[in-house]
Amino acid sequence: MVAIKLETVEVVIQQRGLRSLRLLAGGVGAGFRRRALAPASLYLLLTVVVLITAWLGRSYWPQLAPLVLLLCAGLLGWMQRVRQRWLGVYLVAIVLLLVLQSPWSGLAAAGVERAAVVAMALGLAQLLIHTARVMRFSRALQLQVDGLDDAAILALLPPEAAEEARRWLGGDDRRAVELSEVVSLSVLYAALQSPGVQRRDLRRILMG
């Protein structure tokens, strides 16, 4: 991902004919989103499963609900702290749904279907809320980063990294990969501490 980012930076430099440290920090919001959310392919898989479940009809909902919940748990628990908090809850719900489908549970088919619908609705709603929070928070982070100029970014860097940044601004690309990582981490930390970023939103994201 760093190589792709540097290629993008080089293209922008060639097109605009200038260097700015903001180019190295331009993917902070996207990087946070990429670490906090599962790949889009897994979201697509969940969408397909939900559509198939709806298409097959209510008689299949109890059988497919555990799969939907399992996918929701996997997507929601992409971050370790969220996984530690919620994985057990989802596993209990899946086991409960399987038990309710057994003949000796005593619950009518209509009751099992309603339980499956409620479980899927709650799992999908939690996943959508969590995803929306991550997207909103990543945009807020990037807005804070975009408001920094080169002087502000240099002030955030350790002395050695600041010297490397000045060399990079002068055209020296030998430490560009390492510098990109240091700049991204430094501005990310600064953005997380800024008043424009609601830290309670970050706590909610980490807690799922």
Secondary structure as UniProt FT lines:
FT   HELIX           2..16
FT   HELIX           21..24
FT   TURN            25..27
FT   HELIX           28..36
FT   HELIX           40..56
FT   HELIX           58..60
FT   HELIX           61..76
FT   TURN            77..78
FT   HELIX           80..100
FT   HELIX           103..105
FT   HELIX           109..146
FT   HELIX           150..156
FT   HELIX           159..169
FT   TURN            170..171
FT   TURN            174..175
FT   HELIX           176..193
FT   TURN            195..196
FT   HELIX           199..207
//
